[in-house]
Amino acid sequence: MSALADSYATCEAITRTRAANFYYGIRLLAPERRRALCAAYAFARRVDDIGDGPLPAPEKLRRLEQADASVRAIGADGAGGAAADDPVLLALADASARFQVPSGALSELIEGVRMDVLGTRYETFEELVSYCRRVAGAIGRVCLAIFDSRADSRGSSSAQELADDLGVALQLTNILRDLREDSENGRVYIPGEDLRRFGLANGGPGARLPMGDVERLSSLVRFEADRAESWFGRGMALVPLLDRRSAACVRAMAGIYHRLLRRIEAEPGRVLRERVSLPAHEKAWVAVRALAGAPS
């Protein structure tokens, strides 16, 4: 195999083992687009791992800056900007050249993770949405570049907005799913205005949510889940603008997260005890239905 083929194989292996939900949709794409999306995912995974890892904050910020410099180099020089000994960057550079992946979107992702490292908290829902657009909406725009879109020049801006909206829906679902784990790590994404609405204290940096206040927190989770539902409703309007395989990929990825959200809505107190997930057979069922064009 060539160095580039090896690089893509490395990215596919990372995606297959680390993308517990997304790979069910990604594997429905045509091979060239699947490889490109795996390259983008592998890079995004690297960035997330920096933010979630055990290193001190200053070292995390330094590595995020290095990642951003790598993306900007690829955007400026194409494959020539990628380190020859870095398979993820080599594959990403090739994918970016083939599909005009917007390097600015990946820089937005890095900025969102930088906000995590700095312990940023959000006072309003609008501030939280801005964060979601960075860490997830940006990935939606990367996906859109790789997908085969049916939108003409007039519809391309609309497609980008819808991809962004769907990314927000997925990230809001992530926030609810990981509520307990994030709180234990001193991260609280729920806006301060919402915490006060439900009579919950809005502590300073590092403060945790009162997990023992099940009734109020459950009401808060229902409220936020209802918001996420509305973002799913808007974002799924992207599907008719895509070709069959790309649409199936979106239906599978979004369908898995939407079913997860509905599970949280049905039993909001569960996220206070554990990380809610779907079994593998249910994810596979959603993917099969997505390929057939059926709603999940």
PAZAPA-4460 file (N, C-alpha, C; in steps of 0.05 Angstrom, whole numbers, plus 32768, in hexadecimal, padded with zeros to 4 digits):
% residues 296
    n_x    n_y    n_z   ca_x   ca_y   ca_z    c_x    c_y    c_z   seq   type   mol
   8011   7FE8   8000   8000   8000   8000   8011   8019   8000     1      M     A
   8007   802F   7FF4   8016   8048   7FF4   8013   8055   800F     2      S     A
   8023   806A   8014   8022   8078   802D   8007   8085   8031     3      A     A
   7FFB   808F   801B   7FE0   809B   801E   7FCB   8086   8024     4      L     A
   7FCD   8070   8017   7FB9   805A   801C   7FBC   8051   8039     5      A     A
   7FD5   804E   8043   7FD9   8047   805F   7FCD   805C   8072     6      D     A
   7FD0   8075   806A   7FC6   808B   807B   7FA8   808A   807D     7      S     A
   7F9B   8085   8067   7F7D   8083   8067   7F75   806A   8077     8      Y     A
   7F84   8054   8075   7F7D   803C   8084   7F7F   8041   80A2     9      A     A
   7F94   8051   80AA   7F97   8058   80C6   7F7E   8068   80D0    10      T     A
   7F75   807B   80BF   7F5F   808C   80C7   7F45   807B   80C8    11      C     A
   7F42   8069   80B6   7F2A   8057   80B7   7F2A   8046   80D0    12      E     A
   7F42   803C   80D8   7F44   802C   80F0   7F3D   803C   8109    13      A     A
   7F46   8055   810A   7F40   8067   8120   7F22   806B   8121    14      I     A
   7F16   8070   810B   7EF9   8076   810A   7EE9   805E   8111    15      T     A
   7EF1   8047   8107   7EE2   802E   810D   7EE3   8027   812B    16      R     A
   7EF9   802D   8138   7EFB   8025   8154   7EF2   803B   8168    17      T     A
   7EF4   8055   815F   7EEE   806B   8171   7ED3   8078   816C    18      R     A
   7EC9   8077   8154   7EAF   8084   814E   7E98   8072   8153    19      A     A
   7E91   806F   816C   7E7D   805C   8174   7E62   8060   8167    20      A     A
   7E5B   8079   8161   7E41   807E   8154   7E45   8086   8136    21      N     A
   7E58   8096   8130   7E5B   80A1   8115   7E62   808D   8100    22      F     A
   7E71   8078   8108   7E7B   8065   80F3   7E64   8056   80E6    23      Y     A
   7E4E   8053   80F4   7E37   8045   80E8   7E2D   8054   80D0    24      Y     A
   7E2F   806F   80D0   7E27   807E   80B9   7E3E   8082   80A5    25      G     A
   7E56   8086   80AF   7E6D   808B   809D   7E71   8073   808A    26      I     A
   7E6D   805B   8093   7E72   8044   8082   7E5E   8040   806C    27      R     A
   7E49   8050   806C   7E35   804F   8056   7E3D   8060   803E    28      L     A
   7E52   8070   8041   7E5B   8081   802B   7E6B   8072   8016    29      L     A
   7E6C   807D   7FFE   7E7E   8072   7FEA   7E9B   8072   7FF4    30      A     A
   7EAB   805F   7FEB   7EC6   805C   7FF7   7ED7   8076   7FF8    31      P     A
   7ED8   8086   7FE3   7EE9   809D   7FE3   7EDF   80B2   7FF8    32      E     A
   7EC5   80B5   7FFA   7EBA   80C8   800D   7EBC   80BC   802A    33      R     A
   7EB9   80A2   802C   7EBD   8096   8047   7ED9   809A   8051    34      R     A
   7EEC   8096   8040   7F08   809A   8049   7F0D   80B7   8051    35      R     A
   7F02   80C9   8041   7F06   80E6   8048   7EFA   80ED   8062    36      A     A
   7EE2   80E3   8067   7ED5   80E9   8081   7EE3   80DC   8098    37      L     A
   7EEE   80C4   8094   7EFE   80B8   80A9   7F17   80C8   80AF    38      C     A
   7F23   80D4   809B   7F3A   80E6   809F   7F32   80FE   80B0    39      A     A
   7F1B   810A   80AA   7F12   8121   80BA   7F0B   8118   80D6    40      A     A
   7EFF   8101   80D9   7EF8   80F7   80F4   7F11   80F2   8104    41      Y     A
   7F25   80E5   80F8   7F3D   80DE   8106   7F4B   80F7   8111    42      A     A
   7F4B   810C   8101   7F56   8125   810A   7F46   8131   8121    43      F     A
   7F2B   8131   811E   7F1A   813C   8133   7F1D   812C   814D    44      A     A
   7F20   8111   814A   7F25   8100   8162   7F3F   8108   8170    45      R     A
   7F53   810E   8160   7F6D   8116   816C   7F69   8130   817C    46      R     A
   7F5A   8143   8171   7F55   815C   817E   7F45   8158   8198    47      V     A
   7F30   8147   8196   7F20   8142   81AE   7F31   8134   81C4    48      D     A
   7F42   8122   81BC   7F53   8113   81CF   7F66   8126   81DE    49      D     A
   7F6F   813B   81CF   7F80   814F   81DD   7F70   815C   81F3    50      I     A
   7F57   8165   81EB   7F47   8173   81FF   7F3E   8163   8216    51      G     A
   7F39   8148   8212   7F2F   8137   8227   7F45   8128   8236    52      D     A
   7F5E   812B   822D   7F74   811C   8239   7F7D   8126   8254    53      G     A
   7F91   8119   825F   7F9B   811F   827A   7FB0   8134   827C    54      P     A
   7FB9   813F   8265   7FCF   8152   8266   7FC7   816C   8274    55      L     A
   7FDA   817B   827E   7FD4   8195   828A   7FC9   81A8   8274    56      P     A
   7FB8   81BB   827D   7FAB   81CD   826A   7FBF   81DC   8257    57      A     A
   7FD5   81E6   8261   7FE8   81F4   824F   7FF2   81E2   8239    58      P     A
   7FF7   81C9   823F   8001   81B6   822A   7FEA   81B0   8217    59      E     A
   7FD2   81AD   8220   7FBB   81A9   820E   7FB9   81C0   81FB    60      K     A
   7FBA   81D8   8205   7FB8   81EF   81F4   7FCE   81F1   81DF    61      L     A
   7FE7   81E9   81E7   7FFD   81E8   81D4   7FF8   81D5   81BE    62      R     A
   7FEE   81BD   81C5   7FE9   81A8   81B1   7FD1   81B0   819F    63      R     A
   7FBE   81BE   81AA   7FA8   81C7   8199   7FB2   81DC   8185    64      L     A
   7FC4   81ED   818D   7FD0   8201   817B   7FDF   81F3   8165    65      E     A
   7FEE   81DD   816C   7FFC   81CE   8158   7FE9   81C2   8144    66      Q     A
   7FD2   81B7   814E   7FBE   81AB   813C   7FB3   81C0   8129    67      A     A
   7FAE   81D8   8134   7FA3   81ED   8124   7FB7   81F6   810E    68      D     A
   7FD0   81F7   8116   7FE5   81FF   8103   7FE6   81EA   80EC    69      A     A
   7FE2   81D0   80F3   7FE3   81BB   80DF   7FCC   81BF   80CB    70      S     A
   7FB4   81C5   80D5   7F9D   81C9   80C4   7FA1   81E1   80B2    71      V     A
   7FAB   81F7   80BD   7FB0   820E   80AD   7FC5   8209   8097    72      R     A
   7FD9   81F9   809E   7FED   81F3   808A   7FE2   81E2   8073    73      A     A
   7FD0   81D0   807A   7FC3   81C0   8065   7FB2   81D2   8054    74      I     A
   7FA3   81E4   8061   7F92   81F7   8051   7FA2   8208   803E    75      G     A
   7FBB   820F   8046   7FCB   8221   8036   7FDB   8212   8021    76      A     A
   7FE5   81FA   8028   7FF8   81EB   8016   7FEE   81D0   800C    77      D     A
   7FD5   81C8   8014   7FCC   81AE   800C   7FDC   8198   8019    78      G     A
   7FE1   8183   8009   7FF0   816C   8014   800C   8174   801D    79      A     A
   8017   818A   8011   8032   8193   8018   8033   819E   8034    80      G     A
   801B   81A4   8040   801B   81AE   805B   8018   8199   8070    81      G     A
   8017   8180   8068   8013   816A   807B   802E   815D   8081    82      A     A
   8031   8155   809A   804A   8147   80A3   804B   812C   8096    83      A     A
   8062   8125   808A   8064   810C   807B   8061   80F4   808D    84      A     A
   8067   80F7   80A7   8066   80E0   80B9   804C   80DF   80CA    85      D     A
   8038   80EF   80C2   801F   80F0   80D1   8009   80E6   80BF    86      D     A
   8000   80CD   80C2   7FEC   80C2   80B0   7FD1   80D1   80B0    87      P     A
   7FC9   80DB   80C8   7FB0   80E9   80C9   7FB1   8103   80B9    88      V     A
   7FC6   8112   80BC   7FC9   812B   80AD   7FCD   8126   808F    89      L     A
   7FDB   8110   8088   7FDE   810A   806B   7FC3   8104   805F    90      L     A
   7FB3   80F3   806C   7F98   80EC   8061   7F87   8105   8061    91      A     A
   7F88   8115   8076   7F77   812D   8077   7F7E   8140   8061    92      L     A
   7F98   8144   805B   7FA1   8156   8046   7F96   814C   802B    93      A     A
   7F97   8132   8026   7F8D   8127   800D   7F6F   812B   800B    94      D     A
   7F61   8125   8021   7F44   8128   8021   7F3C   8145   801D    95      A     A
   7F4B   8157   8029   7F45   8173   8027   7F48   817D   800A    96      S     A
   7F5D   8173   7FFD   7F61   817A   7FE1   7F4C   816F   7FCE    97      A     A
   7F43   8156   7FD4   7F2F   8149   7FC3   7F13   8156   7FC6    98      R     A
   7F0D   815D   7FDF   7EF1   8166   7FE4   7EEF   8183   7FEE    99      F     A
   7F05   8191   7FED   7F05   81AD   7FF6   7EFA   81B0   8012   100      Q     A
   7F04   819F   8024   7EFC   81A1   8040   7F05   81BB   804C   101      V     A
   7EF3   81CA   8058   7EF9   81E5   8062   7F0B   81E3   807B   102      P     A
   7F24   81EB   8079   7F36   81EA   8090   7F2D   81FC   80A6   103      S     A
   7F1F   8211   809F   7F14   8223   80B4   7F01   8215   80C7   104      G     A
   7EF2   8202   80BC   7EDF   81F3   80CD   7EEF   81E2   80E2   105      A     A
   7F05   81D6   80DA   7F14   81C6   80ED   7F22   81D8   8101   106      L     A
   7F29   81F1   80F9   7F34   8204   810D   7F1E   820B   8121   107      S     A
   7F05   820D   8118   7EEF   8213   812A   7EEC   81FD   813F   108      E     A
   7EEF   81E4   8136   7EEE   81CD   8148   7F03   81D0   815E   109      L     A
   7F1B   81D7   8155   7F32   81D9   8168   7F2C   81F0   817C   110      I     A
   7F20   8205   8172   7F19   821B   8184   7F04   8213   8199   111      E     A
   7EF1   8202   8190   7EDD   81F8   81A3   7EEA   81E7   81B9   112      G     A
   7EFD   81D6   81B1   7F0B   81C5   81C5   7F1C   81D6   81D7   113      V     A
   7F28   81EB   81CC   7F37   81FE   81DD   7F25   820A   81F2   114      R     A
   7F0C   8210   81EB   7EF9   821A   81FF   7EF4   8206   8215   115      M     A
   7EF4   81EC   820E   7EF1   81D7   8222   7F09   81D7   8236   116      D     A
   7F20   81D9   822A   7F39   81D9   823B   7F39   81F1   824E   117      V     A
   7F2F   8207   8245   7F2F   821F   8255   7F18   821F   826A   118      L     A
   7F07   820B   8268   7EF1   8209   827B   7EDB   821D   8277   119      G     A
   7ED7   8225   825D   7EC2   8239   8257   7EA6   8230   8260   120      T     A
   7E98   8242   826C   7E7C   823C   8273   7E6A   824F   8264   121      R     A
   7E50   8248   8262   7E3E   8257   8250   7E27   8262   8260   122      Y     A
   7E22   827C   825D   7E0D   8289   826C   7DF2   8286   825E   123      E     A
   7DF3   8287   8243   7DDA   8286   8234   7DDB   826F   8221   124      T     A
   7DC3   8267   8217   7DC1   8251   8204   7DCF   825A   81E9   125      F     A
   7DCD   8273   81E2   7DDA   827D   81CA   7DF8   8279   81CB   126      E     A
   7E04   827D   81E3   7E21   8278   81E6   7E27   825A   81E3   127      E     A
   7E16   8249   81EE   7E1A   822C   81EB   7E18   8224   81CD   128      L     A
   7E05   822F   81BF   7E02   8229   81A2   7E1B   8231   8193   129      V     A
   7E27   8247   819A   7E40   8250   818D   7E56   823B   8191   130      S     A
   7E57   8230   81A9   7E6B   821B   81AF   7E64   8202   819F   131      Y     A
   7E4B   81FA   819E   7E43   81E2   818F   7E49   81E5   8171   132      C     A
   7E46   81FD   8167   7E4C   8201   814A   7E6A   81FE   8145   133      R     A
   7E7B   8203   8159   7E97   8200   8156   7E9F   81E2   8156   134      R     A
   7E96   81D4   816A   7E9F   81B8   816E   7E90   81A4   815D   135      V     A
   7E77   81AA   8155   7E67   8196   8146   7E5D   81A1   812C   136      A     A
   7E54   81BA   812C   7E4B   81C6   8113   7E61   81C8   80FF   137      G     A
   7E79   81CD   8108   7E90   81CE   80F6   7E95   81B3   80E9   138      A     A
   7E91   819D   80F8   7E94   8182   80ED   7E7E   817D   80D8   139      I     A
   7E66   8188   80DE   7E51   8185   80CA   7E58   8192   80B0   140      G     A
   7E66   81A9   80B1   7E6E   81B7   8098   7E84   81A7   808A   141      R     A
   7E96   819A   809A   7EAA   8189   808E   7E9D   8172   807F   142      V     A
   7E8A   8165   808D   7E7B   814F   8080   7E6E   8157   8066   143      C     A
   7E61   816F   8067   7E53   8179   804F   7E66   817C   8037   144      L     A
   7E7F   8184   803D   7E92   8187   8027   7E99   816C   801B   145      A     A
   7E98   8157   802B   7E9F   813C   8021   7E87   812E   8015   146      I     A
   7E6F   8134   801F   7E57   8128   8014   7E53   8130   7FF7   147      F     A
   7E43   8121   7FE9   7E3A   8127   7FCD   7E1F   8137   7FD0   148      D     A
   7E21   8151   7FCE   7E09   8161   7FD3   7DFA   8166   7FB9   149      S     A
   7DDF   8166   7FBB   7DCF   816D   7FA4   7DC8   818A   7FA3   150      R     A
   7DD0   8199   7FB7   7DCA   81B6   7FB9   7DDA   81C5   7FA3   151      A     A
   7DCC   81D7   7F95   7DDA   81E8   7F82   7DE6   81FF   7F91   152      D     A
   7DF2   8212   7F83   7DFF   8228   7F90   7DEC   8238   7FA2   153      S     A
   7DD3   8239   7F9A   7DC0   8248   7FAA   7DB9   823A   7FC4   154      R     A
   7DBB   821F   7FC3   7DB4   820F   7FDB   7DCC   8208   7FED   155      G     A
   7DE4   820E   7FE3   7DFC   8206   7FF3   7DFE   8213   800E   156      S     A
   7DF7   822D   800F   7DF8   823B   8029   7DE3   8230   803C   157      S     A
   7DCC   8229   8031   7DB7   821D   8041   7DC0   8202   804C   158      S     A
   7DCD   81F2   803B   7DD7   81D8   8043   7DEC   81DB   805A   159      A     A
   7DFD   81EF   8058   7E11   81F3   806D   7E03   81FB   8087   160      Q     A
   7DEF   820B   8086   7DE0   8212   809E   7DD2   81FA   80AB   161      E     A
   7DC7   81E9   809A   7DBA   81D1   80A4   7DCE   81BD   80B0   162      L     A
   7DE5   81BA   80A3   7DFA   81A9   80AE   7E03   81B3   80C9   163      A     A
   7E05   81CD   80CB   7E0C   81DA   80E4   7DF7   81D5   80FA   164      D     A
   7DDD   81D8   80F2   7DC7   81D3   8105   7DC7   81B6   810F   165      D     A
   7DCC   81A3   80FC   7DCC   8187   8104   7DE4   8182   8117   166      L     A
   7DFA   818F   8112   7E11   818C   8124   7E0A   8196   8140   167      G     A
   7DFC   81AB   8142   7DF3   81B5   815C   7DE1   81A1   816A   168      V     A
   7DCF   8195   815B   7DBD   8181   8167   7DCD   8169   8172   169      A     A
   7DE1   8160   8163   7DF1   814A   816D   7E01   8151   8185   170      L     A
   7E0C   816A   8186   7E1C   8172   819D   7E0B   8176   81B6   171      Q     A
   7DF3   8181   81B3   7DE1   8184   81C9   7DDA   8168   81D5   172      L     A
   7DD7   8155   81C3   7DD2   8139   81CD   7DEA   812F   81DC   173      T     A
   7E02   8134   81D1   7E1B   812C   81DF   7E1C   8138   81FB   174      N     A
   7E15   8151   81FD   7E17   815F   8217   7E05   8152   822B   175      I     A
   7DED   814B   8223   7DDA   813E   8235   7DE3   8122   823C   176      L     A
   7DED   8113   8228   7DF6   80F8   822D   7E0D   80F7   8241   177      R     A
   7E20   810B   823F   7E38   810C   824F   7E35   811E   8268   178      D     A
   7E1D   8125   826F   7E18   8139   8284   7E27   8131   829E   179      L     A
   7E24   8119   82A7   7E30   8110   82C0   7E4E   810F   82BE   180      R     A
   7E59   8103   82A9   7E76   8100   82A6   7E83   811B   82A4   181      E     A
   7E77   812D   8294   7E82   8148   8291   7E82   8157   82AB   182      D     A
   7E6D   8155   82BA   7E6B   8163   82D4   7E80   8159   82E7   183      S     A
   7E85   813F   82E7   7E9A   8134   82F9   7EB6   813E   82F1   184      E     A
   7EB9   8146   82D8   7ED3   8151   82CF   7ED3   8170   82D0   185      N     A
   7EBF   817B   82DD   7EBE   8199   82E0   7EB4   81A8   82C7   186      G     A
   7EA8   8199   82B4   7E9D   81A6   829C   7E7F   81A7   829E   187      R     A
   7E73   81BF   829B   7E56   81C2   829B   7E50   81D3   8283   188      V     A
   7E41   81C7   8270   7E3A   81D5   8257   7E1F   81E2   8258   189      Y     A
   7E0E   81D9   826A   7DF3   81E4   826C   7DF5   8202   8273   190      I     A
   7DE7   8213   8264   7DE9   8230   8269   7DE0   8237   8285   191      P     A
   7DEE   824C   8290   7DE7   8255   82AB   7DCA   825E   82AD   192      G     A
   7DBF   826A   8299   7DA4   8273   829A   7D90   825C   829C   193      E     A
   7D97   8245   8291   7D86   822E   8293   7D88   8221   82AE   194      D     A
   7DA0   8220   82B9   7DA4   8215   82D4   7D93   8225   82E8   195      L     A
   7D93   8240   82E5   7D83   8250   82F8   7D65   824C   82F3   196      R     A
   7D5E   8248   82DA   7D41   8244   82D4   7D36   822C   82E3   197      R     A
   7D47   8218   82E8   7D3E   8200   82F6   7D47   81FF   8313   198      F     A
   7D50   8216   831D   7D57   8218   8339   7D71   820A   8340   199      G     A
   7D83   8208   832E   7D9D   81FB   8332   7DB3   8210   8334   200      L     A
   7DC6   820C   8345   7DDC   821F   8349   7DEE   821F   8330   201      A     A
   7DF7   8236   8329   7E0A   8239   8313   7E26   823F   831F   202      N     A
   7E35   822A   8325   7E4F   822D   8332   7E63   8239   831F   203      G     A
   7E7A   8240   832A   7E90   824B   831A   7E9F   8235   830C   204      G     A
   7EB5   823C   82FF   7EC6   8228   82F1   7ECD   8211   8303   205      P     A
   7EC9   81F8   82F8   7ECF   81E0   8307   7EB8   81D6   8319   206      G     A
   7EA3   81E6   831D   7E8D   81DD   832D   7E7D   81C7   831F   207      A     A
   7E72   81B5   832E   7E63   819F   8323   7E45   81A3   8326   208      R     A
   7E36   8194   8316   7E19   8194   8319   7E10   8184   8332   209      L     A
   7DFA   818C   833F   7DF1   817D   8356   7DE2   8164   834D   210      P     A
   7DF1   814E   8348   7DE5   8136   833E   7DCF   8129   8350   211      M     A
   7DD0   8131   8369   7DBC   8126   837C   7DA1   8133   8378   212      G     A
   7D9F   814A   836B   7D86   8158   8367   7D79   814D   834E   213      D     A
   7D6F   8135   8350   7D66   8126   8338   7D4E   8133   832B   214      V     A
   7D3B   813D   833B   7D22   8148   8330   7D28   8161   831F   215      E     A
   7D37   8173   832A   7D3D   818C   831B   7D4F   8187   8302   216      R     A
   7D63   8176   8306   7D74   8170   82EF   7D65   8161   82D9   217      L     A
   7D53   814F   82E1   7D43   8140   82CD   7D32   8154   82BD   218      S     A
   7D26   8167   82CA   7D17   817B   82BC   7D28   818C   82A9   219      S     A
   7D40   8192   82B2   7D53   81A1   82A2   7D5A   8191   8289   220      L     A
   7D60   8177   828D   7D67   8166   8276   7D51   8164   8262   221      V     A
   7D38   8162   826B   7D21   8161   8259   7D20   817B   8248   222      R     A
   7D24   8191   8256   7D23   81AB   8249   7D38   81AD   8233   223      F     A
   7D50   81A5   8239   7D66   81A7   8225   7D62   8193   820F   224      E     A
   7D57   817B   8215   7D52   8167   8201   7D3D   8171   81ED   225      A     A
   7D29   8180   81F7   7D15   818B   81E5   7D22   819F   81D2   226      D     A
   7D34   81AE   81DC   7D43   81C1   81CA   7D52   81B1   81B5   227      R     A
   7D60   819C   81BD   7D6F   818D   81AA   7D5D   8181   8194   228      A     A
   7D45   8179   819C   7D31   816E   8188   7D2C   8183   8172   229      E     A
   7D29   819C   817A   7D24   81B0   8165   7D3B   81B4   8152   230      S     A
   7D54   81B1   815C   7D6B   81B3   814B   7D6D   819B   8138   231      W     A
   7D65   8184   8142   7D64   816C   8130   7D4F   8172   811A   232      F     A
   7D38   817D   8121   7D23   8182   810E   7D2D   8194   80F7   233      G     A
   7D3D   81A8   80FE   7D47   81BA   80EA   7D5D   81AD   80DA   234      R     A
   7D70   81A1   80E8   7D88   8196   80DB   7D82   817F   80C7   235      G     A
   7D6E   816F   80CC   7D68   8158   80BB   7D5D   8161   80A0   236      M     A
   7D57   817B   809D   7D4F   8185   8082   7D66   8184   806F   237      A     A
   7D7E   817E   8079   7D96   817B   8068   7D94   8162   8056   238      L     A
   7D87   814D   805F   7D87   8133   8052   7D7E   8135   8034   239      V     A
   7D68   8143   802D   7D60   8143   8011   7D74   8151   7FFF   240      P     A
   7D87   8160   800A   7D9B   816E   7FFA   7DB4   815D   7FF3   241      L     A
   7DB4   8144   7FFD   7DCB   8132   7FF9   7DC5   811B   7FE7   242      L     A
   7DDA   810F   7FDB   7DD6   80F6   7FCC   7DCE   80DF   7FDE   243      D     A
   7DC7   80C9   7FD2   7DBB   80B2   7FE2   7DCE   80A9   7FF8   244      R     A
   7DE7   80A4   7FF2   7DF9   809A   8006   7DFF   80AE   801C   245      R     A
   7E04   80C7   8014   7E09   80DC   8027   7DF1   80E0   8039   246      S     A
   7DD9   80DF   802D   7DC0   80E2   803D   7DBE   80CB   8051   247      A     A
   7DC5   80B3   8048   7DC4   809B   805A   7DD7   809E   8071   248      A     A
   7DEF   80A9   806B   7E03   80AE   8080   7DF7   80C1   8095   249      C     A
   7DEB   80D7   808C   7DE0   80EA   809F   7DC9   80DE   80AF   250      V     A
   7DB7   80CF   80A1   7DA1   80C3   80AF   7DAA   80AF   80C4   251      R     A
   7DC0   80A1   80BE   7DCA   808D   80D2   7DD7   809B   80EA   252      A     A
   7DE9   80AE   80E5   7DF6   80BC   80FB   7DE2   80CC   810C   253      M     A
   7DD1   80DB   80FE   7DBE   80EB   810D   7DA9   80D9   811A   254      A     A
   7DA2   80C3   810C   7D8D   80B1   8117   7D96   80A5   8131   255      G     A
   7DAF   809D   8132   7DBA   8091   814B   7DB9   80A5   8162   256      I     A
   7DC1   80BE   815C   7DC1   80D2   8171   7DA4   80DA   8179   257      Y     A
   7D93   80DA   8165   7D77   80E2   816B   7D6A   80CD   817D   258      H     A
   7D6F   80B3   8177   7D64   809E   8188   7D70   80A0   81A5   259      R     A
   7D89   80A8   81A6   7D96   80AC   81C0   7D88   80C3   81CF   260      L     A
   7D82   80D9   81C0   7D75   80EF   81CD   7D59   80E7   81D7   261      L     A
   7D4B   80D8   81C7   7D30   80CF   81D0   7D32   80BE   81E9   262      R     A
   7D47   80AE   81EA   7D4A   809D   8202   7D4F   80AF   821B   263      R     A
   7D5F   80C4   8217   7D64   80D7   822D   7D4A   80E6   8234   264      I     A
   7D3A   80EE   8220   7D21   80FB   8226   7D0E   80E9   8236   265      E     A
   7D0E   80D0   822F   7CFB   80BD   823C   7D04   80B8   8259   266      A     A
   7D1E   80B9   825F   7D28   80B3   827A   7D3E   80C7   8281   267      E     A
   7D38   80E0   8285   7D4D   80F4   8289   7D5F   80EF   82A1   268      P     A
   7D54   80E3   82B6   7D64   80DE   82CE   7D7A   80CA   82C9   269      G     A
   7D79   80BB   82B3   7D8D   80A7   82AE   7DA8   80B3   82A9   270      R     A
   7DA9   80CB   829B   7DC3   80D7   8295   7DD1   80E1   82AF   271      V     A
   7DC2   80E2   82C5   7DCE   80EA   82DE   7DDD   80D3   82EB   272      L     A
   7DD7   80BB   82E2   7DE3   80A2   82ED   7DF8   8096   82DB   273      R     A
   7DF4   8098   82C1   7E06   8089   82AF   7E06   8096   8293   274      E     A
   7E17   808D   8282   7E19   8097   8267   7E06   8086   8255   275      R     A
   7DF2   8093   824B   7DDE   8085   823B   7DE9   807F   821F   276      V     A
   7DE4   8067   8215   7DEE   805F   81FB   7DDA   804C   81EE   277      S     A
   7DDE   8046   81D4   7DCE   8033   81C6   7DDE   8019   81C2   278      L     A
   7DD2   8002   81C2   7DE1   7FE9   81BC   7DE9   7FE8   819F   279      P     A
   7DFD   7FD9   8199   7E08   7FD8   817E   7DF3   7FCE   816A   280      A     A
   7DE2   7FBB   8172   7DCF   7FB0   815F   7DBA   7FC6   8158   281      H     A
   7DB4   7FD8   816A   7DA1   7FED   8164   7DAD   8002   8151   282      E     A
   7DC7   8008   8155   7DD5   801A   8143   7DD6   800E   8127   283      K     A
   7DDB   7FF5   8125   7DDC   7FE8   810B   7DC1   7FE8   80FD   284      A     A
   7DAC   7FE4   810D   7D90   7FE5   8102   7D8A   8001   80F7   285      W     A
   7D93   8016   8105   7D8F   8031   80FC   7D9D   8036   80E1   286      V     A
   7DB6   802B   80DF   7DC6   802F   80C7   7DB9   8021   80AF   287      A     A
   7DAF   8009   80B4   7DA2   7FFA   809E   7D89   8009   8094   288      V     A
   7D79   8013   80A6   7D61   8022   809F   7D69   803C   8091   289      R     A
   7D7F   8048   8099   7D88   8061   808D   7D90   805C   806F   290      A     A
   7D9E   8045   806A   7DA6   803E   804F   7D8D   8039   803D   291      L     A
   7D78   802E   804A   7D60   8029   803B   7D4E   8042   8038   292      A     A
   7D57   8058   8044   7D48   8071   8041   7D31   8074   8055   293      G     A
   7D30   8062   8069   7D1A   8062   807C   7D22   8073   8095   294      A     A
   7D0F   8081   80A1   7D14   8090   80B9   7D1B   807D   80D0   295      P     A
   7D2B   8087   80E3   7D33   8076   80F9   7D22   807C   8112   296      S     A
***
